[in-house]
Amino acid sequence: MKFFLFSFILFVSFFAFAQSSKPISFTLQDRLEKTAIPNAKVKITFTTFSSEPIDSILSLVSDFDGQVFFTLPLIEGRVTFDFSCSHPVFDSYEKHYDIKPKSDTLKFTVLLSVSKEQVFKEIVIKAPGIPDTFFSSTRVSVSDYEILNDGSYMLLAYEKRLEKQSELLLFDGQQITATYVIPDEAQYLIKDYRNNAHVVCSTSVFGTRYSNGVLEIGQIPRDYFFKYIAPIVDSNVNKLYFSNFNKDYPAFDYFTYDLIDSTYKSIMHIEDDFTMELYRAEYKWVDVRTQLWAKNKEIETGIDAEIWVGANYFTQSIFYKEVYAPLFQRHDSVLVFDFPKDQIRIFNNVGDSLSTVPIFFHYQKRQTGWQRNLIQDRATGEVYALFEMDGNQYLGLISIANGQITRKYKLFFKYVDEVKIDNGWVSYIYRPFESTQKKFLYREKLPN
């Protein structure tokens, strides 16, 4: 009899509890795709009654099907609770529910919208050795470009003819962020010692400066630029490196200028001895009238008559070539490639000579295809020599330790223009032969 009474009381209690609580089901779905959202954090806040009302909180996580199940008590025949959920990708959701149940189980569906979504352009990953089309356009061709400090590209572009109508495009690798129509006959781009790009035109030079997403343009007199800015080759914290190079004279000097005490110092003298001998000997073979003119110039200016004749006559012959001896700053050293003397001169940042390394890779041009062009990767400091054979161009890495070409890399396309290197990437301008395509900008990754 006691067992019967105990079972009856337990059954009545269970039945009363079943009647005073309600199963509830929520399904979380993506609003657009209508797919389940698992691993969403769900919080249920409801009120229970004992001697006084008490707020209770359930913390749950949606399952693989985006579903959450829980049971809440009925209060005066109603179910009242606050539902909230959060997810790293979707918008948060909050809602207050106060309903009279009509079914055994209450079922709800919550649609969430994507909030933290980033849309990227299509990314194409190509095999090693295959160039990427870095910049392309159906409207303009790229004539020249410079790589800026932040990795963006300053492009000199045109629609039909460069000298007729040209424009500057600032390209960040994904899109054009700024444009500027040049009101002059543009010729090419050049960087100054501060790494700012300049547009050289027929009558003037336009300086550019890019900072915080703003492109600034300023006009500079052409004569002023080539007299005071272009001769400065490079700079560091308190030094300027400049030269007195003149394309009509086969010798020049490199100097340093100290920005603190305003002092000058000569680094080294560059001279092509053989060309200088032919240069001065030209005076012997001109007519008497020209010799008299040169002597009058010597009396007037103090410059030798042989130099006047050489600059005006010998430079027009096929035997004259400009002296090529570029200077590069590499880490805390300064490198001068003195090709006339077959050596690399290494200086410290003050301008004191440290060592000399012999070089001979510039000989036998017909066999090697030497192009009299050195390119530095300013990010790494490495210096490369450019070669060309049968239209194929090669980049040769120069060892500063022994002056030899340690590795050659062949560019994918033939007859490319404006080869530049930045942080291990080779950029160049190319248009397929006999193609109607505009001139595009391509990039290749150098092998490690």
C-alpha positions as CSV (number, residue, x, y, z in Angstrom):
1,M,0.0,0.0,0.0
2,K,2.8,2.4,0.8
3,F,4.5,1.6,-2.5
4,F,1.3,2.2,-4.4
5,L,0.9,5.7,-2.7
6,F,4.5,6.6,-3.5
7,S,4.1,5.7,-7.1
8,F,0.9,7.6,-7.4
9,I,2.4,10.8,-5.9
10,L,5.5,10.5,-8.2
11,F,3.2,10.2,-11.3
12,V,1.1,13.1,-10.3
13,S,4.2,15.3,-9.7
14,F,5.6,14.3,-13.0
15,F,2.3,15.0,-14.8
16,A,2.0,18.4,-13.1
17,F,5.6,19.3,-14.1
18,A,4.9,18.2,-17.7
19,Q,1.9,20.5,-17.8
20,S,3.8,23.4,-16.2
21,S,6.8,23.4,-18.7
22,K,7.2,23.6,-22.5
23,P,9.9,22.2,-24.9
24,I,11.2,24.9,-27.3
25,S,13.2,24.5,-30.5
26,F,15.2,27.2,-32.4
27,T,16.8,26.7,-35.9
28,L,19.4,29.2,-37.0
29,Q,19.9,29.7,-40.7
30,D,21.8,32.0,-43.1
31,R,19.3,34.5,-44.5
32,L,20.6,34.3,-48.1
33,E,21.8,30.7,-48.4
34,K,19.2,29.2,-46.1
35,T,21.9,26.9,-44.7
36,A,22.3,25.9,-41.0
37,I,24.5,28.0,-38.7
38,P,26.4,25.8,-36.2
39,N,28.4,26.9,-33.2
40,A,26.4,30.0,-32.6
41,K,26.3,31.1,-28.9
42,V,22.7,31.3,-27.6
43,K,21.5,32.9,-24.3
44,I,18.0,32.3,-22.9
45,T,16.9,34.6,-20.1
46,F,13.6,33.7,-18.3
47,T,11.9,34.2,-14.9
48,T,11.2,31.5,-12.3
49,F,9.0,31.8,-9.2
50,S,9.6,30.5,-5.8
51,S,9.1,32.8,-2.8
52,E,9.9,35.7,-5.2
53,P,10.7,36.0,-9.0
54,I,14.3,35.1,-10.0
55,D,15.9,35.7,-13.4
56,S,17.6,32.5,-14.8
57,I,20.0,32.2,-17.7
58,L,20.7,29.3,-20.1
59,S,23.8,29.3,-22.2
60,L,23.7,27.0,-25.2
61,V,25.4,26.4,-28.5
62,S,23.7,25.5,-31.8
63,D,24.4,22.0,-33.1
64,F,25.6,21.0,-36.6
65,D,22.1,21.5,-37.9
66,G,21.9,24.9,-36.4
67,Q,19.3,23.8,-33.8
68,V,19.0,24.6,-30.1
69,F,16.6,22.7,-27.7
70,F,15.6,23.7,-24.2
71,T,12.6,23.6,-21.9
72,L,11.0,26.6,-20.0
73,P,8.3,26.8,-17.3
74,L,4.8,28.0,-18.0
75,I,3.6,31.1,-16.1
76,E,-0.1,31.6,-16.1
77,G,-0.3,29.5,-19.3
78,R,2.3,31.6,-21.1
79,V,6.0,31.2,-22.1
80,T,8.0,34.3,-21.6
81,F,11.7,34.7,-22.3
82,D,14.5,36.7,-24.0
83,F,16.4,35.0,-26.8
84,S,19.8,36.3,-28.0
85,C,22.5,34.7,-30.2
86,S,25.9,35.7,-31.5
87,H,28.3,34.3,-34.1
88,P,31.8,35.6,-35.4
89,V,30.5,35.9,-39.0
90,F,26.8,36.8,-38.6
91,D,24.9,39.7,-37.1
92,S,23.8,39.3,-33.5
93,Y,20.1,38.6,-32.9
94,E,17.9,39.6,-29.9
95,K,14.2,39.2,-29.3
96,H,11.6,39.0,-26.5
97,Y,9.1,36.2,-26.7
98,D,5.7,36.2,-24.8
99,I,3.4,33.5,-26.3
100,K,0.5,31.2,-25.4
101,P,1.5,27.6,-26.5
102,K,-0.8,25.8,-28.8
103,S,1.3,22.8,-29.5
104,D,3.4,20.4,-27.6
105,T,6.7,21.8,-28.9
106,L,7.3,25.5,-29.9
107,K,9.5,25.7,-33.0
108,F,11.1,28.9,-34.3
109,T,13.4,29.7,-37.2
110,V,15.8,32.6,-37.0
111,L,17.5,34.0,-40.2
112,L,20.8,35.8,-39.6
113,S,22.7,38.1,-42.0
114,V,26.4,38.0,-42.7
115,S,28.1,40.9,-41.1
116,K,31.9,40.4,-41.2
117,E,32.3,39.5,-44.9
118,Q,35.1,40.8,-47.1
119,V,34.9,40.5,-50.8
120,F,38.2,40.2,-52.7
121,K,38.9,40.3,-56.4
122,E,39.6,37.1,-58.1
123,I,43.1,35.8,-57.2
124,V,44.9,33.8,-59.8
125,I,47.9,31.7,-58.6
126,K,50.2,30.8,-61.4
127,A,53.1,28.3,-61.6
128,P,56.6,29.6,-60.9
129,G,58.1,31.3,-63.9
130,I,54.7,32.4,-65.3
131,P,54.3,36.2,-65.1
132,D,51.2,37.9,-63.5
133,T,49.4,40.6,-65.5
134,F,49.8,43.3,-62.8
135,F,48.1,46.1,-64.5
136,S,46.0,46.0,-67.7
137,S,43.6,48.4,-69.4
138,T,41.6,48.5,-72.6
139,R,41.8,52.3,-72.7
140,V,45.5,53.2,-72.0
141,S,49.0,51.8,-72.5
142,V,51.7,52.1,-69.9
143,S,54.8,54.0,-71.1
144,D,56.8,54.2,-67.9
145,Y,56.4,53.5,-64.2
146,E,58.0,53.9,-60.8
147,I,57.6,51.9,-57.6
148,L,56.9,54.1,-54.5
149,N,57.9,53.6,-50.9
150,D,54.6,52.0,-49.9
151,G,54.7,49.5,-52.7
152,S,52.2,51.3,-54.9
153,Y,53.0,52.1,-58.6
154,M,53.1,55.5,-60.3
155,L,52.1,54.8,-64.0
156,L,52.7,57.1,-66.9
157,A,50.0,56.1,-69.4
158,Y,48.5,57.3,-72.7
159,E,45.6,56.4,-75.0
160,K,47.1,56.9,-78.5
161,R,50.3,58.9,-78.3
162,L,52.4,59.8,-75.3
163,E,53.3,63.3,-76.4
164,K,49.7,64.1,-77.4
165,Q,47.9,63.3,-74.2
166,S,49.3,61.5,-71.2
167,E,48.2,61.0,-67.6
168,L,49.5,59.8,-64.2
169,L,47.8,56.8,-62.6
170,L,48.4,55.8,-59.0
171,F,47.9,52.0,-58.8
172,D,47.9,50.2,-55.4
173,G,48.0,46.7,-56.9
174,Q,44.2,46.3,-56.9
175,Q,42.7,49.5,-58.3
176,I,43.6,53.0,-59.5
177,T,43.4,55.3,-56.5
178,A,44.3,58.7,-58.1
179,T,44.7,60.2,-61.6
180,Y,46.2,63.3,-63.0
181,V,46.2,64.6,-66.7
182,I,49.5,66.1,-67.6
183,P,49.3,69.5,-69.3
184,D,52.5,69.0,-71.2
185,E,54.3,66.6,-73.6
186,A,55.4,63.9,-71.1
187,Q,58.6,62.0,-71.9
188,Y,59.4,59.7,-69.0
189,L,59.4,59.2,-65.2
190,I,62.4,59.6,-62.9
191,K,63.0,59.4,-59.2
192,D,64.9,61.8,-57.1
193,Y,67.1,61.0,-54.1
194,R,64.0,61.1,-51.8
195,N,62.4,58.4,-53.9
196,N,59.7,60.8,-55.1
197,A,58.6,60.3,-58.8
198,H,58.9,63.1,-61.3
199,V,57.4,63.4,-64.8
200,V,59.9,64.8,-67.2
201,C,58.2,66.8,-70.0
202,S,59.4,68.7,-73.0
203,T,59.3,72.1,-71.3
204,S,59.0,71.4,-67.6
205,V,59.1,68.8,-64.8
206,F,56.2,67.8,-62.6
207,G,57.1,66.6,-59.1
208,T,54.8,64.2,-57.4
209,R,54.3,63.4,-53.7
210,Y,51.9,60.7,-52.4
211,S,51.0,60.7,-48.7
212,N,48.0,59.4,-46.8
213,G,46.0,58.6,-50.0
214,V,46.5,62.1,-51.5
215,L,48.5,62.7,-54.7
216,E,50.1,66.1,-54.9
217,I,51.5,67.6,-58.1
218,G,53.9,70.5,-58.4
219,Q,55.6,72.1,-61.5
220,I,59.4,72.5,-61.4
221,P,61.4,74.4,-64.0
222,R,63.2,71.8,-66.2
223,D,66.6,73.6,-66.0
224,Y,66.4,73.8,-62.2
225,F,65.5,70.1,-61.9
226,F,68.5,68.9,-63.9
227,K,70.9,71.3,-62.3
228,Y,70.1,71.0,-58.7
229,I,68.0,67.8,-58.1
230,A,68.9,65.2,-60.8
231,P,72.7,65.2,-60.0
232,I,71.9,63.9,-56.4
233,V,72.2,60.2,-56.8
234,D,71.2,59.0,-53.3
235,S,71.1,60.0,-49.7
236,N,71.1,58.7,-46.1
237,V,70.4,60.3,-42.7
238,N,72.9,63.1,-43.0
239,K,74.7,62.6,-46.4
240,L,73.8,63.4,-50.0
241,Y,75.7,61.6,-52.8
242,F,75.9,63.5,-56.0
243,S,78.0,63.7,-59.2
244,N,79.0,66.3,-61.8
245,F,78.2,63.9,-64.6
246,N,77.9,65.3,-68.1
247,K,76.8,63.1,-71.0
248,D,79.1,65.0,-73.3
249,Y,82.3,64.4,-71.3
250,P,83.9,61.0,-70.6
251,A,84.8,61.6,-67.0
252,F,83.1,62.8,-63.8
253,D,83.4,62.8,-60.0
254,Y,81.3,61.5,-57.1
255,F,80.9,63.7,-54.0
256,T,79.3,63.6,-50.6
257,Y,77.6,66.6,-49.0
258,D,77.2,66.6,-45.2
259,L,73.8,68.1,-44.2
260,I,75.0,68.9,-40.7
261,D,78.1,70.9,-41.3
262,S,77.5,71.7,-45.0
263,T,80.9,70.3,-46.2
264,Y,81.7,68.6,-49.5
265,K,84.0,65.6,-49.9
266,S,85.1,63.9,-53.2
267,I,84.6,60.2,-53.1
268,M,86.3,59.2,-56.4
269,H,87.0,60.2,-60.0
270,I,85.6,58.2,-62.9
271,E,87.2,58.4,-66.3
272,D,87.3,56.3,-69.4
273,D,91.0,56.8,-70.4
274,F,90.7,55.3,-73.9
275,T,87.6,57.4,-74.8
276,M,89.2,60.5,-73.3
277,E,92.3,60.1,-75.6
278,L,90.1,59.9,-78.7
279,Y,87.9,62.7,-77.3
280,R,90.9,65.1,-77.1
281,A,92.5,63.9,-80.3
282,E,89.5,65.0,-82.3
283,Y,90.9,68.6,-82.2
284,K,93.7,67.5,-84.5
285,W,91.4,66.5,-87.3
286,V,89.0,69.4,-87.5
287,D,89.4,72.3,-89.9
288,V,91.3,75.4,-89.0
289,R,88.2,77.5,-88.6
290,T,86.9,75.1,-86.0
291,Q,90.2,75.1,-84.2
292,L,90.1,78.9,-84.0
293,W,86.6,78.8,-82.7
294,A,87.7,76.3,-80.0
295,K,90.7,78.5,-79.0
296,N,88.5,81.5,-78.6
297,K,86.2,79.5,-76.4
298,E,89.2,78.4,-74.3
299,I,90.2,82.1,-73.8
300,E,86.7,83.0,-73.0
301,T,85.9,80.2,-70.5
302,G,89.2,78.6,-69.5
303,I,88.0,75.2,-70.8
304,D,90.5,73.5,-73.1
305,A,90.0,73.8,-76.8
306,E,90.2,70.0,-77.1
307,I,87.2,69.6,-74.8
308,W,85.2,72.1,-76.9
309,V,85.9,70.2,-80.1
310,G,85.3,66.8,-78.4
311,A,82.0,67.8,-76.9
312,N,80.7,69.3,-80.2
313,Y,82.1,66.8,-82.7
314,F,83.4,63.5,-81.2
315,T,80.2,63.0,-79.2
316,Q,78.4,62.8,-82.6
317,S,80.5,59.8,-83.8
318,I,79.8,56.1,-83.4
319,F,82.9,55.7,-81.2
320,Y,81.6,57.8,-78.3
321,K,79.7,56.2,-75.4
322,E,78.7,57.9,-72.2
323,V,80.7,56.8,-69.1
324,Y,78.7,54.2,-67.2
325,A,79.6,53.9,-63.5
326,P,76.5,53.9,-61.3
327,L,76.4,54.4,-57.5
328,F,74.2,52.3,-55.2
329,Q,73.7,52.5,-51.4
330,R,73.6,49.1,-49.9
331,H,72.8,48.8,-46.2
332,D,75.6,50.8,-44.5
333,S,77.9,50.8,-47.6
334,V,78.2,52.7,-50.9
335,L,79.0,50.8,-54.0
336,V,80.4,52.4,-57.2
337,F,80.7,50.2,-60.2
338,D,83.7,51.7,-62.0
339,F,83.4,49.9,-65.3
340,P,86.1,51.9,-67.1
341,K,88.6,50.5,-64.5
342,D,86.9,47.1,-64.2
343,Q,86.2,47.3,-60.4
344,I,83.7,47.8,-57.7
345,R,84.7,50.4,-55.2
346,I,83.2,50.0,-51.8
347,F,82.9,52.9,-49.4
348,N,81.4,53.4,-45.9
349,N,78.5,55.8,-45.5
350,V,80.9,58.7,-44.7
351,G,82.7,58.2,-48.1
352,D,85.9,56.5,-46.9
353,S,87.2,53.7,-49.2
354,L,86.9,50.2,-47.7
355,S,87.8,47.7,-50.5
356,T,88.0,47.1,-54.2
357,V,86.5,44.1,-56.1
358,P,87.5,43.3,-59.7
359,I,84.6,42.8,-62.3
360,F,84.8,41.4,-65.8
361,F,81.2,40.4,-66.6
362,H,80.8,43.4,-68.9
363,Y,83.3,42.1,-71.4
364,Q,82.5,40.2,-74.6
365,K,79.2,41.9,-75.1
366,R,78.3,39.9,-78.2
367,Q,78.6,36.6,-76.3
368,T,76.9,37.7,-73.1
369,G,74.5,40.4,-74.3
370,W,75.6,42.9,-71.7
371,Q,73.2,45.9,-71.8
372,R,75.1,48.5,-69.7
373,N,72.3,48.5,-67.2
374,L,72.5,47.6,-63.5
375,I,69.3,47.4,-61.4
376,Q,69.1,47.4,-57.7
377,D,66.4,45.9,-55.5
378,R,66.2,48.6,-52.9
379,A,64.4,46.4,-50.5
380,T,67.2,43.8,-50.3
381,G,70.1,45.8,-51.6
382,E,71.0,43.2,-54.2
383,V,72.3,44.5,-57.6
384,Y,71.5,42.7,-60.9
385,A,73.0,43.1,-64.3
386,L,70.8,43.0,-67.4
387,F,71.7,40.9,-70.4
388,E,69.9,40.3,-73.7
389,M,70.4,37.5,-76.2
390,D,68.1,36.9,-79.2
391,G,65.4,39.0,-77.6
392,N,65.5,37.1,-74.3
393,Q,66.5,39.1,-71.3
394,Y,68.3,37.8,-68.3
395,L,69.0,39.2,-64.8
396,G,72.4,38.3,-63.4
397,L,72.8,38.6,-59.6
398,I,76.2,40.2,-58.8
399,S,78.2,39.0,-55.9
400,I,79.8,41.9,-54.1
401,A,82.3,39.5,-52.5
402,N,84.0,38.5,-55.8
403,G,82.3,40.6,-58.5
404,Q,81.0,37.6,-60.5
405,I,77.5,36.7,-61.7
406,T,76.4,34.0,-59.3
407,R,73.0,33.3,-60.9
408,K,71.0,34.2,-64.0
409,Y,67.3,34.4,-64.3
410,K,65.5,34.5,-67.7
411,L,62.4,36.6,-68.1
412,F,59.4,34.9,-69.5
413,F,58.6,37.3,-72.4
414,K,60.9,38.6,-75.1
415,Y,61.6,42.3,-75.8
416,V,60.3,43.7,-72.6
417,D,60.8,47.3,-71.5
418,E,61.6,49.2,-68.3
419,V,62.7,46.3,-66.1
420,K,62.7,47.1,-62.4
421,I,63.1,45.0,-59.2
422,D,61.4,45.5,-55.9
423,N,61.5,43.1,-53.0
424,G,62.2,40.0,-55.1
425,W,59.6,40.9,-57.8
426,V,60.6,41.8,-61.4
427,S,58.3,44.3,-63.1
428,Y,58.3,45.2,-66.8
429,I,56.2,46.6,-69.6
430,Y,55.3,44.3,-72.4
431,R,52.9,44.0,-75.4
432,P,52.8,40.8,-77.6
433,F,54.3,41.2,-81.1
434,E,51.8,42.2,-83.7
435,S,49.0,42.4,-81.2
436,T,46.3,45.1,-80.7
437,Q,46.7,44.7,-76.9
438,K,47.7,47.8,-75.0
439,K,51.0,47.8,-73.2
440,F,50.5,46.1,-69.8
441,L,52.6,45.9,-66.7
442,Y,53.7,42.4,-65.7
443,R,55.4,41.0,-62.7
444,E,57.5,37.8,-62.1
445,K,58.8,36.4,-58.8
446,L,62.6,36.0,-58.7
447,P,63.7,32.5,-57.5
448,N,65.1,32.4,-53.9
